[in-house]
Amino acid sequence: MQKRTHMAGELSEGVVGSKVTLAGWVARRRDLGGLVFIDLRDRSGIVQVVFNPRVAPEAHDRAERLGGEDVVLVSGTVERRPPGTENPSIPTGTIDVVADCVEVLSKSKTPPFYIIEDLDADELLRLRYRYLDLRRPDMQRNLIFRHKFTMAVRRYLDSRGFIEVETPMFIKSTPEGARDYVVPSRLNPGKFYALPQSPQLFKQLLMVAGFDRYFQIARCFRDEDLRADRQPEFTQIDIEMSFVDRDDVLALTEDMMAASIEETLGVRVATPFPRLSYAEAMERYGSDKPDTRFGMELCDIAKAVEGSGFRVFREAVAGGGKVAAIVAPGCGGFSRREVAELEDMAKEFGAQGLVSIAVSRGGEGELEFRSAVRKFLSEEELQEIVRVTGAGDGDLILVSAGPGTVVQNVLGRLRLHLGSRLGLIPENTMAFAWVVDFPLLEFSEEEGRIVAVHHPFTAPLDEDLDLLETNPLAVRANMYDLVMNGVELGSGSIRAYRRDVQERIFRALGLGPEEAQEKFGFLLEAFEYGAPPHGGIALGFDRVVMLLAGRKTIRDVIAFPKTQRAICPMTGAPGPISREQLEELHIEVVNGERIDPASNAQES
């Protein structure tokens, strides 16, 4: 068998007259005027191959029997296409390869879907035949871009003195966040490893060990409910640095992102990124991951309605809640049905209701208002609401009242809905922002206790340290999130590197000395042997690549992802194991059902 000399998509007029050997898949075959044309596709692109019976009759006869997705080896001469037959839609559109030999390396059955760009096919079918889905040019570009971005990040961090260290995959289970994936130990019956949710503790121990600057393109695992931007196994850019403060970590992350984006996309990103406190982000955008590409910010109108005749507004203010609004530009003419849809949406988001005020300018030039609660609001209150919100002729003011977190969530989500619906969000824009000064702790209604907002190894801000015992929910964390276009890319913090501070955080979380020692004794002991101040960040690599590649789901930038039920339709994982394996692992399945992998693969 001859050896491939060139990639199909890399041929150009510079090699006209040269003899080449190509290998790839038959993307398309056409028989025209006695000639056979095939589009030969490989990872680099497509080139047209011409089989002329006068030039190579045997090759022409074989080409007539070729089918879509057959794997072939083709030899021939590169020629310019005749004038008027060029194809400007592909890079190789000015040349042909005139074949003198073709060898069929592998025949293909008819694929279950077309191997084309931007395929409109059921995602479950695509995942069932992922090896065919990955053959499509847009999917190949996604994974090639992922590779290039990985290498750009590695080159950047290496140039800044970082050392890549692999941390363990089998660790001790310390369930403080999402559920762990657990692995039974055959050699230690009845005991289990956990797969890491992050390398957090090990990268902190590397700082204690004196490595100073660590990074890892780390594989992580979380047994949690999945969404478009979540997977049970995922990758993160994991970074830790010694002798730094928050500004150092933020500056390095900004520079790394800007340099890697410029290298891979050729786009220059302005730095430094804007910074918002958590409180400011919630007040202005109703979200701790604000999309700053457009306005429509939340406006506090409590002072305008604190003495209002409308009881809902008045009681919300008196009870320490919020009354806030957003302005939907040009939506004052919405029909009753359209307004009702927004009201229903607000209720789905947790609101008791939603007040709408349509603003228009009357014949005398004065503003007029249309609202279901118009009779409860004075002219002065309405004018003040307009002044505070900046609403004008033809706008629609949407008001929510109630507990502060509910109001912010409702208006924040309505803002995103309307921003998309009204075309207010610019495309091809990268709006980065830092959100800082998160709460360190919060009360979990689900667990009935105080939990860490990020993780229990985040340091409090120095000025809030003494609140840990007296008012723990008021403590702000030395923590930061990187956000792009309303998507959280990653989180980081300066760590609690002193044993006494870490133990105070554990106590605030309800972990007594014995439990803290059992779970994290190795870390507390390490802090007694000269732990440097340190901090870092972990960026969700799949999510970063998804956004930069312009995809809607991280499944499009992961080679072999799972479904939203954590199932692999291609292999049938997860599947049963034999009784012999269970006995070897000292495991008994109670009330478990054996699942046929074939039927398992059909689940969505």
Backbone torsions as a table, in degrees:
resi	resn	phi	psi	omega
1	MET	NA	134.1	176.4
2	GLN	-67.4	160.9	179.2
3	LYS	-101.4	143.7	176.7
4	ARG	-63.7	135.4	179.9
5	THR	-107.1	-25.7	-175.8
6	HIS	-142.8	158.3	169.5
7	MET	-90.2	143.0	-172.7
8	ALA	-59.0	-47.3	-174.5
9	GLY	-75.7	-5.4	-177.8
10	GLU	-99.0	-3.6	177.9
11	LEU	-69.6	147.7	-178.9
12	SER	-150.7	179.1	178.6
13	GLU	-64.3	-16.3	179.0
14	GLY	-67.8	-16.0	-179.8
15	VAL	-113.5	15.8	176.4
16	VAL	-56.5	133.5	-177.8
17	GLY	92.9	-10.5	-178.4
18	SER	-86.7	150.3	173.2
19	LYS	-87.6	130.2	-177.4
20	VAL	-132.2	156.4	172.1
21	THR	-126.1	124.4	-176.5
22	LEU	-118.2	155.6	175.4
23	ALA	-138.4	138.5	179.2
24	GLY	173.7	-156.4	-175.1
25	TRP	-111.1	146.7	175.4
26	VAL	-78.6	104.8	179.8
27	ALA	-78.3	-31.3	-176.3
28	ARG	-163.5	144.4	175.8
29	ARG	-129.2	137.6	179.1
30	ARG	-135.6	137.4	175.9
31	ASP	-109.4	114.9	-175.3
32	LEU	-136.3	120.1	172.8
33	GLY	55.3	38.6	179.6
34	GLY	86.7	-15.2	177.5
35	LEU	-94.5	150.2	173.3
36	VAL	-113.2	128.3	177.4
37	PHE	-113.6	134.4	169.7
38	ILE	-127.4	144.8	168.8
39	ASP	-92.0	114.1	-179.4
40	LEU	-95.4	125.1	-174.9
41	ARG	-117.4	134.2	165.5
42	ASP	-135.3	-170.3	-174.9
43	ARG	-58.5	-28.9	-174.3
44	SER	-84.3	-16.9	-178.6
45	GLY	145.9	-155.2	-174.2
46	ILE	-128.0	144.1	170.8
47	VAL	-137.1	148.0	178.4
48	GLN	-87.2	131.3	177.4
49	VAL	-112.8	132.9	-178.1
50	VAL	-109.8	130.1	175.6
51	PHE	-111.1	112.6	-176.8
52	ASN	-109.5	121.3	-177.8
53	PRO	-61.9	-23.1	178.4
54	ARG	-75.6	-29.0	-178.5
55	VAL	-85.1	-47.4	-176.1
56	ALA	-148.1	85.1	-175.5
57	PRO	-60.3	-39.1	-178.9
58	GLU	-65.8	-42.8	177.9
59	ALA	-64.2	-38.6	178.7
60	HIS	-62.3	-43.1	-179.8
61	ASP	-63.3	-40.4	178.3
62	ARG	-66.7	-38.6	-178.3
63	ALA	-63.7	-32.5	179.5
64	GLU	-64.5	-20.2	-178.7
65	ARG	-101.3	5.1	-179.8
66	LEU	-74.6	144.7	176.0
67	GLY	-118.7	165.4	178.9
68	GLY	-59.0	134.5	178.2
69	GLU	73.8	8.2	168.2
70	ASP	-62.8	144.7	178.1
71	VAL	-97.4	125.3	-173.6
72	VAL	-132.6	156.6	170.4
73	LEU	-115.5	123.1	-174.3
74	VAL	-123.9	134.0	172.2
75	SER	-118.1	144.6	179.7
76	GLY	-179.2	-172.5	-177.5
77	THR	-112.5	135.9	178.6
78	VAL	-78.3	127.1	178.7
79	GLU	-131.5	152.6	173.0
80	ARG	-70.5	144.0	176.1
81	ARG	-71.5	149.2	175.3
82	PRO	-60.5	145.6	179.4
83	PRO	-53.0	136.5	179.3
84	GLY	91.2	-8.4	179.9
85	THR	-108.4	6.7	-178.8
86	GLU	-66.2	153.9	177.8
87	ASN	-121.6	96.7	-175.5
88	PRO	-71.2	-7.3	-176.8
89	SER	-80.6	-10.3	177.1
90	ILE	-128.2	149.1	-177.9
91	PRO	-60.4	-27.7	-178.1
92	THR	-96.7	19.2	-171.7
93	GLY	-71.1	-4.1	179.5
94	THR	-102.7	1.0	-177.0
95	ILE	-132.9	161.9	170.2
96	ASP	-129.2	160.1	166.4
97	VAL	-109.0	115.0	178.3
98	VAL	-87.5	110.7	-169.6
99	ALA	-78.8	144.6	169.9
100	ASP	-119.9	-6.3	-179.4
101	CYS	-157.8	139.9	173.8
102	VAL	-141.0	136.3	177.5
103	GLU	-124.6	127.2	177.9
104	VAL	-84.5	113.7	-178.7
105	LEU	-87.1	-29.9	-177.4
106	SER	-162.3	132.4	175.8
107	LYS	-88.3	153.1	-178.7
108	SER	-122.8	140.4	168.0
109	LYS	-70.7	167.6	175.8
110	THR	-68.5	121.2	-178.0
111	PRO	-64.8	155.3	179.6
112	PRO	-73.4	-10.3	174.1
113	PHE	-152.1	164.0	-178.3
114	TYR	-72.6	140.6	177.1
115	ILE	-89.6	78.7	-174.2
116	ILE	-136.0	167.5	175.9
117	GLU	-65.1	147.2	170.6
118	ASP	47.7	52.5	-177.5
119	LEU	-64.8	133.2	174.0
120	ASP	-99.6	84.7	-178.4
121	ALA	-139.8	156.0	179.0
122	ASP	-57.0	130.4	-176.0
123	GLU	-63.6	-34.0	179.5
124	LEU	-63.3	-38.8	176.4
125	LEU	-65.2	-41.1	178.2
126	ARG	-61.9	-40.7	-180.0
127	LEU	-71.5	-32.9	177.8
128	ARG	-63.1	-37.3	178.5
129	TYR	-115.1	54.8	-173.0
130	ARG	-60.4	-34.6	-179.3
131	TYR	-63.1	-27.2	174.1
132	LEU	-82.2	-38.9	178.1
133	ASP	-59.9	-39.8	-179.7
134	LEU	-72.0	-12.2	176.7
135	ARG	-77.7	-17.8	-178.0
136	ARG	-68.8	140.4	-173.5
137	PRO	-56.4	-40.4	-177.7
138	ASP	-68.3	-35.4	177.6
139	MET	-69.5	-37.8	177.2
140	GLN	-64.6	-39.2	177.2
141	ARG	-61.7	-39.5	179.8
142	ASN	-58.5	-48.4	-176.4
143	LEU	-73.4	-31.5	175.8
144	ILE	-67.8	-40.2	176.0
145	PHE	-62.7	-41.3	178.2
146	ARG	-58.0	-46.0	178.2
147	HIS	-58.7	-47.0	-177.2
148	LYS	-64.6	-38.0	179.0
149	PHE	-68.6	-38.3	175.6
150	THR	-57.5	-46.6	-178.3
151	MET	-67.3	-36.5	178.3
152	ALA	-63.5	-42.3	178.4
153	VAL	-64.0	-45.1	-179.8
154	ARG	-61.2	-44.4	-179.8
155	ARG	-62.5	-42.8	-178.5
156	TYR	-62.1	-50.6	-175.6
157	LEU	-66.7	-36.8	176.2
158	ASP	-61.6	-40.0	-179.7
159	SER	-68.1	-18.1	-180.0
160	ARG	-101.1	13.6	173.9
161	GLY	86.3	15.8	178.2
162	PHE	-84.6	149.1	179.7
163	ILE	-115.5	127.2	178.1
164	GLU	-84.5	123.1	-179.2
165	VAL	-126.8	131.7	176.2
166	GLU	-86.6	128.8	179.4
167	THR	-102.5	163.6	-172.0
168	PRO	-64.0	149.4	173.1
169	MET	-93.7	-27.7	176.7
170	PHE	-100.9	112.7	-176.3
171	ILE	-131.8	178.2	176.8
172	LYS	-82.4	138.2	179.4
173	SER	-73.1	124.9	175.5
174	THR	-131.1	75.9	-171.0
175	PRO	-68.4	87.7	176.9
176	GLU	-113.8	-6.8	-178.9
177	GLY	-131.8	-120.2	176.2
178	ALA	-71.8	170.2	178.8
179	ARG	-67.9	143.5	175.9
180	ASP	-83.0	147.4	160.8
181	TYR	-83.6	129.9	-175.5
182	VAL	-113.9	150.2	-177.2
183	VAL	-128.1	122.3	-179.1
184	PRO	-70.5	146.6	178.4
185	SER	-99.1	117.2	179.2
186	ARG	-68.0	-36.0	-175.8
187	LEU	-81.9	-14.0	179.3
188	ASN	-128.5	79.8	-172.8
189	PRO	-53.4	135.5	178.0
190	GLY	82.6	1.1	179.1
191	LYS	-116.8	156.1	-171.6
192	PHE	-136.3	145.8	165.8
193	TYR	-90.2	164.1	168.7
194	ALA	-118.2	146.5	170.7
195	LEU	-82.2	141.3	-170.4
196	PRO	-70.0	131.9	169.8
197	GLN	-75.7	-24.8	172.7
198	SER	-167.9	163.7	176.7
199	PRO	-84.3	24.5	-167.5
200	GLN	-49.0	-57.6	-173.8
201	LEU	-68.2	-36.9	-178.6
202	PHE	-69.4	-36.3	179.7
203	LYS	-71.5	-30.0	174.0
204	GLN	-67.9	-38.6	178.1
205	LEU	-66.8	-30.7	175.0
206	LEU	-65.3	-31.8	175.5
207	MET	-68.9	-41.4	175.7
208	VAL	-61.3	-33.6	-179.7
209	ALA	-74.4	-8.7	174.5
210	GLY	93.5	15.6	-179.7
211	PHE	-77.7	-17.3	166.9
212	ASP	72.0	-50.6	179.7
213	ARG	-137.4	111.2	-177.0
214	TYR	-120.0	147.7	166.2
215	PHE	-147.9	164.7	177.8
216	GLN	-160.1	135.9	167.0
217	ILE	-85.8	92.1	-161.2
218	ALA	-99.4	137.9	171.9
219	ARG	-88.2	131.9	-176.8
220	CYS	-133.4	162.3	-172.4
221	PHE	-141.3	132.4	176.0
222	ARG	-140.5	129.3	-179.8
223	ASP	-91.9	79.3	-176.8
224	GLU	-135.1	165.5	177.4
225	ASP	-62.7	142.0	-171.8
226	LEU	-101.8	153.1	174.2
227	ARG	-136.0	-173.4	-177.5
228	ALA	-59.2	-29.4	-177.4
229	ASP	-110.9	25.3	178.2
230	ARG	-131.2	146.2	174.1
231	GLN	-141.6	153.6	178.5
232	PRO	-65.5	-30.4	173.5
233	GLU	-122.2	133.2	-173.7
234	PHE	-147.7	173.1	-176.6
235	THR	-121.5	140.8	175.0
236	GLN	-136.0	150.3	172.0
237	ILE	-84.9	108.0	-171.5
238	ASP	-105.7	125.6	-172.9
239	ILE	-133.9	140.2	172.3
240	GLU	-144.1	143.1	-176.1
241	MET	-139.1	143.6	176.5
242	SER	-98.9	155.7	175.4
243	PHE	58.8	44.6	-178.7
244	VAL	-131.0	161.0	169.5
245	ASP	-115.9	-175.2	-175.6
246	ARG	-58.7	-43.9	-177.2
247	ASP	-60.1	-35.1	179.1
248	ASP	-64.7	-44.4	-178.7
249	VAL	-66.3	-42.7	-179.0
250	LEU	-64.8	-43.0	-178.5
251	ALA	-64.5	-42.9	-179.8
252	LEU	-65.5	-41.9	-179.3
253	THR	-63.6	-43.6	177.5
254	GLU	-58.9	-46.6	-177.3
255	ASP	-66.0	-39.3	178.0
256	MET	-62.8	-46.0	-179.5
257	MET	-64.3	-45.4	-178.5
258	ALA	-63.1	-43.8	-178.9
259	ALA	-66.7	-41.2	-178.0
260	SER	-70.5	-37.0	177.8
261	ILE	-67.9	-41.7	179.2
262	GLU	-64.8	-39.4	-179.5
263	GLU	-66.8	-38.1	-173.7
264	THR	-94.3	-33.4	-177.5
265	LEU	-109.9	-14.3	-176.8
266	GLY	72.5	21.0	-178.5
267	VAL	-110.1	133.2	178.8
268	ARG	-92.5	128.2	-178.5
269	VAL	-107.6	129.1	-178.6
270	ALA	-74.8	135.8	173.8
271	THR	-126.8	157.9	-0.4
272	PRO	-74.5	158.6	177.2
273	PHE	-76.7	147.7	176.1
274	PRO	-59.1	150.7	177.7
275	ARG	-121.2	135.5	174.9
276	LEU	-129.0	140.6	171.4
277	SER	-71.8	159.1	177.2
278	TYR	-56.2	-43.5	-179.2
279	ALA	-62.7	-41.4	179.8
280	GLU	-67.1	-41.2	179.6
281	ALA	-61.0	-42.5	-179.4
282	MET	-69.2	-39.4	-179.7
283	GLU	-66.8	-40.9	-173.8
284	ARG	-88.8	-34.4	-172.5
285	TYR	-121.4	-8.3	-178.5
286	GLY	66.1	25.3	-177.0
287	SER	-157.3	145.6	174.3
288	ASP	-88.5	4.3	171.1
289	LYS	-132.2	69.2	-170.3
290	PRO	-70.1	140.2	171.4
291	ASP	-89.7	105.5	-174.4
292	THR	-94.2	13.6	-179.6
293	ARG	-75.1	-15.1	-179.3
294	PHE	-144.7	168.7	-175.7
295	GLY	-84.9	-119.6	-177.0
296	MET	54.5	46.4	-177.6
297	GLU	-76.4	158.4	178.1
298	LEU	-70.9	144.1	178.2
299	CYS	-124.3	129.5	176.6
300	ASP	-80.6	116.9	-179.1
301	ILE	-114.5	19.9	-176.2
302	ALA	-58.0	-42.5	-177.8
303	LYS	-65.1	-30.9	-179.2
304	ALA	-70.9	-23.0	-173.0
305	VAL	-125.4	13.6	-175.0
306	GLU	-65.1	-25.5	176.7
307	GLY	-110.4	24.5	-171.5
308	SER	-67.6	153.3	172.7
309	GLY	-74.9	-10.6	177.2
310	PHE	-86.2	110.9	-170.4
311	ARG	-58.4	-39.2	-177.1
312	VAL	-59.8	-43.9	179.1
313	PHE	-67.4	-47.0	-174.9
314	ARG	-61.5	-45.3	-176.9
315	GLU	-71.8	-31.9	177.5
316	ALA	-62.5	-44.1	179.6
317	VAL	-66.8	-45.0	-178.0
318	ALA	-63.5	-31.3	-178.1
319	GLY	-87.5	8.8	178.6
320	GLY	82.2	12.2	178.7
321	GLY	-88.5	-158.9	-177.5
322	LYS	-125.0	150.0	165.3
323	VAL	-128.5	113.9	-175.4
324	ALA	-137.2	164.8	-174.2
325	ALA	-144.9	157.6	166.1
326	ILE	-126.7	156.3	179.7
327	VAL	-111.5	120.6	175.3
328	ALA	-91.8	105.3	-173.5
329	PRO	-66.0	133.5	175.8
330	GLY	72.3	11.7	-176.3
331	CYS	-103.6	11.6	-179.8
332	GLY	-62.2	-20.3	179.5
333	GLY	-92.6	11.1	178.4
334	PHE	-55.4	142.3	177.1
335	SER	-74.1	168.0	177.3
336	ARG	-58.9	-38.4	-180.0
337	ARG	-64.5	-41.8	179.8
338	GLU	-66.0	-39.6	177.2
339	VAL	-66.9	-40.0	179.4
340	ALA	-62.6	-35.8	177.4
341	GLU	-62.9	-39.9	177.5
342	LEU	-67.0	-38.6	177.9
343	GLU	-63.3	-44.0	178.6
344	ASP	-63.0	-38.9	179.5
345	MET	-64.1	-42.3	178.8
346	ALA	-60.6	-39.8	178.7
347	LYS	-66.3	-37.6	176.2
348	GLU	-61.9	-31.6	-179.5
349	PHE	-81.6	-4.5	176.5
350	GLY	114.8	-2.1	-179.1
351	ALA	-79.3	153.4	172.2
352	GLN	-76.0	-26.5	179.6
353	GLY	-175.8	-178.2	-179.8
354	LEU	-144.9	129.3	178.7
355	VAL	-99.2	130.6	177.0
356	SER	-115.2	140.1	178.0
357	ILE	-130.7	111.1	177.6
358	ALA	-86.5	131.3	-177.0
359	VAL	-110.2	132.1	176.3
360	SER	-144.7	165.1	179.7
361	ARG	-108.2	124.2	-177.3
362	GLY	-77.1	-178.1	-177.5
363	GLY	-62.3	-28.9	179.2
364	GLU	-87.1	2.7	179.6
365	GLY	87.0	0.1	179.9
366	GLU	-90.1	149.9	179.5
367	LEU	-70.7	140.1	176.0
368	GLU	-121.9	155.3	-173.3
369	PHE	-130.3	137.7	176.0
370	ARG	-124.6	120.3	-177.2
371	SER	-159.3	149.2	177.1
372	ALA	-66.1	-20.3	-179.7
373	VAL	-111.2	21.8	-177.4
374	ARG	-54.6	-40.3	-174.7
375	LYS	-70.4	-16.0	-179.3
376	PHE	-93.3	-7.8	-176.7
377	LEU	-113.2	131.2	179.9
378	SER	-75.6	163.1	178.5
379	GLU	-61.1	-38.8	-179.8
380	GLU	-64.3	-41.3	178.8
381	GLU	-63.6	-43.5	179.8
382	LEU	-64.0	-42.1	178.9
383	GLN	-64.6	-37.0	179.3
384	GLU	-69.9	-38.4	176.4
385	ILE	-60.4	-42.6	178.2
386	VAL	-63.1	-42.3	-178.9
387	ARG	-63.7	-45.8	-176.7
388	VAL	-68.2	-40.3	-176.1
389	THR	-84.4	-20.2	-177.1
390	GLY	77.3	16.8	-179.7
391	ALA	-67.5	153.5	179.6
392	GLY	-139.8	-170.5	-178.0
393	ASP	-55.7	125.7	177.4
394	GLY	89.1	0.6	-178.8
395	ASP	-92.0	163.2	177.2
396	LEU	-123.3	121.7	177.9
397	ILE	-94.8	128.6	178.8
398	LEU	-114.3	124.3	-172.7
399	VAL	-120.2	134.4	174.6
400	SER	-123.9	143.4	-179.2
401	ALA	-135.7	143.3	179.1
402	GLY	147.8	-158.0	177.0
403	PRO	-57.1	142.1	-172.2
404	GLY	-56.2	-45.9	-177.2
405	THR	-65.0	-35.5	179.7
406	VAL	-67.4	-46.6	-179.2
407	VAL	-60.0	-46.3	-179.3
408	GLN	-63.3	-42.8	179.6
409	ASN	-63.5	-44.7	-177.9
410	VAL	-63.1	-51.4	-177.5
411	LEU	-69.8	-34.2	177.7
412	GLY	-62.4	-41.2	-179.4
413	ARG	-75.2	-36.5	174.5
414	LEU	-63.7	-37.7	178.3
415	ARG	-58.4	-46.2	179.8
416	LEU	-65.8	-40.8	178.7
417	HIS	-61.0	-48.7	-177.6
418	LEU	-71.5	-35.4	177.3
419	GLY	-58.7	-41.0	177.8
420	SER	-72.0	-45.5	-177.1
421	ARG	-63.1	-37.9	-176.4
422	LEU	-90.0	1.2	179.0
423	GLY	69.3	31.7	-177.3
424	LEU	-87.7	-11.6	-175.2
425	ILE	-94.3	112.4	-178.1
426	PRO	-67.8	140.5	177.3
427	GLU	-87.8	167.0	178.3
428	ASN	54.6	38.5	179.0
429	THR	-127.0	137.5	175.9
430	MET	-113.7	103.7	-179.3
431	ALA	-104.9	98.7	179.1
432	PHE	-89.4	151.3	174.2
433	ALA	-158.6	148.7	171.3
434	TRP	-98.9	138.1	169.2
435	VAL	-113.1	124.8	-173.6
436	VAL	-125.7	174.0	175.4
437	ASP	58.0	46.3	173.1
438	PHE	-67.0	160.5	166.8
439	PRO	-62.6	142.6	177.2
440	LEU	-74.4	-39.3	-174.0
441	LEU	-130.2	157.9	174.4
442	GLU	-147.8	159.6	178.2
443	PHE	-92.5	125.7	179.6
444	SER	-94.3	114.1	177.0
445	GLU	-63.2	-36.7	-177.3
446	GLU	-64.5	-42.6	-177.8
447	GLU	-94.5	-13.1	178.9
448	GLY	68.6	31.2	-179.0
449	ARG	-157.0	170.0	175.8
450	ILE	-76.9	135.1	178.6
451	VAL	-130.7	165.2	177.4
452	ALA	-79.7	136.5	176.6
453	VAL	-66.2	-42.2	-179.5
454	HIS	-104.3	-82.4	171.1
455	HIS	-153.6	164.8	-171.0
456	PRO	-75.6	7.3	-177.9
457	PHE	-106.6	7.9	178.5
458	THR	-82.1	135.7	179.8
459	ALA	-80.1	144.3	170.4
460	PRO	-72.3	158.3	168.3
461	LEU	-61.0	142.1	-175.4
462	ASP	-54.2	-40.2	-175.8
463	GLU	-72.4	-13.2	-179.7
464	ASP	-105.7	1.8	-173.0
465	LEU	-57.5	-41.6	-175.9
466	ASP	-73.8	-5.3	176.0
467	LEU	-83.6	-8.2	-176.7
468	LEU	-56.0	-39.0	-178.8
469	GLU	-88.7	-30.5	-172.6
470	THR	-96.0	-35.7	-177.9
471	ASN	-150.5	69.4	-170.3
472	PRO	-60.7	-31.0	-178.1
473	LEU	-74.2	-10.6	177.5
474	ALA	-92.4	-4.9	-177.2
475	VAL	-73.6	130.0	175.7
476	ARG	-94.9	144.6	-177.2
477	ALA	-93.5	148.8	172.1
478	ASN	-83.6	65.9	-169.1
479	MET	-128.1	158.0	-178.0
480	TYR	-152.7	142.3	174.7
481	ASP	-117.3	139.6	171.9
482	LEU	-98.4	127.6	-176.2
483	VAL	-122.5	141.6	173.1
484	MET	-136.5	123.4	176.4
485	ASN	52.8	38.0	177.6
486	GLY	81.7	10.6	179.0
487	VAL	-118.8	130.3	176.4
488	GLU	-74.5	120.8	179.2
489	LEU	-88.6	-27.3	-178.8
490	GLY	176.2	168.5	-179.1
491	SER	-131.7	155.3	175.8
492	GLY	-158.3	176.6	179.7
493	SER	-165.9	162.8	164.1
494	ILE	-83.1	134.7	-170.7
495	ARG	-91.2	156.6	172.1
496	ALA	-80.5	98.7	-171.4
497	TYR	-96.2	-6.4	176.5
498	ARG	-97.8	138.6	-177.1
499	ARG	-60.4	-40.9	-175.9
500	ASP	-65.7	-38.6	178.5
501	VAL	-69.1	-42.1	179.2
502	GLN	-62.6	-39.2	179.0
503	GLU	-67.5	-34.1	177.0
504	ARG	-65.9	-38.2	177.2
505	ILE	-65.0	-43.3	178.3
506	PHE	-59.4	-42.3	-179.8
507	ARG	-63.6	-39.2	178.4
508	ALA	-63.8	-27.6	177.9
509	LEU	-86.0	-0.2	179.3
510	GLY	86.2	12.4	176.8
511	LEU	-90.4	114.0	177.7
512	GLY	-73.2	170.4	-177.2
513	PRO	-57.3	-40.1	-177.6
514	GLU	-68.0	-44.9	-179.8
515	GLU	-66.4	-41.3	179.0
516	ALA	-63.1	-39.3	179.3
517	GLN	-67.0	-40.1	-179.1
518	GLU	-64.4	-42.7	-175.3
519	LYS	-84.1	-41.0	-169.7
520	PHE	-129.6	22.8	-177.1
521	GLY	-58.8	-37.3	-179.6
522	PHE	-63.0	-35.2	179.3
523	LEU	-73.3	-44.6	179.8
524	LEU	-61.8	-39.5	178.7
525	GLU	-66.2	-39.5	179.4
526	ALA	-60.8	-34.9	-179.6
527	PHE	-65.6	-14.6	-179.6
528	GLU	-88.2	0.5	-177.3
529	TYR	-116.7	41.1	174.3
530	GLY	81.2	65.1	179.0
531	ALA	-87.9	126.3	178.6
532	PRO	-78.3	155.7	169.1
533	PRO	-59.3	137.8	-177.3
534	HIS	-154.8	162.3	178.0
535	GLY	-164.3	170.6	-178.7
536	GLY	-170.4	-162.1	-176.9
537	ILE	-157.4	154.3	172.9
538	ALA	-131.1	121.3	179.9
539	LEU	-103.6	133.1	177.1
540	GLY	-69.3	100.0	-171.4
541	PHE	-63.4	-42.3	179.4
542	ASP	-59.4	-41.0	-178.4
543	ARG	-68.8	-40.9	177.8
544	VAL	-59.9	-48.8	-178.4
545	VAL	-64.0	-40.3	178.1
546	MET	-56.0	-48.2	-177.6
547	LEU	-67.9	-44.8	-177.1
548	LEU	-68.9	-28.8	178.3
549	ALA	-85.5	-3.6	178.1
550	GLY	71.9	31.3	179.3
551	ARG	-100.6	162.2	-176.4
552	LYS	-96.0	-17.1	-178.0
553	THR	-141.2	147.0	179.4
554	ILE	-69.6	-16.8	177.6
555	ARG	-63.0	-21.9	178.9
556	ASP	-79.4	-9.5	-179.7
557	VAL	-121.4	12.5	175.4
558	ILE	-116.0	133.8	-173.6
559	ALA	-60.9	-51.2	-175.8
560	PHE	-131.9	77.7	-176.2
561	PRO	-81.3	170.6	173.9
562	LYS	-98.5	164.7	173.9
563	THR	-78.5	-178.1	179.6
564	GLN	-72.4	-4.9	171.9
565	ARG	-105.5	16.9	177.6
566	ALA	61.7	37.5	-179.3
567	ILE	-115.4	144.9	172.8
568	CYS	-102.4	103.3	-178.6
569	PRO	-63.2	-22.4	-177.4
570	MET	-75.4	-48.7	-176.1
571	THR	-97.1	-16.2	-177.0
572	GLY	84.4	8.3	177.1
573	ALA	-74.2	143.8	-1.8
574	PRO	-78.5	152.0	-179.1
575	GLY	-134.2	173.6	-179.9
576	PRO	-72.9	161.5	171.1
577	ILE	-121.0	163.7	-173.7
578	SER	-72.2	160.7	176.9
579	ARG	-61.8	-34.7	178.7
580	GLU	-62.8	-41.6	177.5
581	GLN	-64.5	-42.1	179.0
582	LEU	-61.0	-43.7	-179.1
583	GLU	-66.1	-38.1	179.5
584	GLU	-63.7	-31.6	180.0
585	LEU	-91.9	1.5	179.0
586	HIS	61.3	41.3	-178.7
587	ILE	-120.1	137.4	173.3
588	GLU	-119.9	128.5	179.2
589	VAL	-87.0	119.8	-178.7
590	VAL	-103.2	125.8	179.7
591	ASN	56.1	29.3	178.6
592	GLY	-93.9	151.8	177.8
593	GLU	-112.5	135.1	173.8
594	ARG	-74.0	133.2	-176.4
595	ILE	-111.8	128.1	176.1
596	ASP	-69.6	120.5	-178.6
597	PRO	-54.9	-33.6	-179.2
598	ALA	-65.4	-42.5	179.0
599	SER	-73.9	-32.5	177.7
600	ASN	-59.9	-34.9	-176.7
601	ALA	-67.9	-17.4	-177.9
602	GLN	-87.4	-7.3	-179.0
603	GLU	-73.1	150.3	179.8
604	SER	-106.9	NA	NA
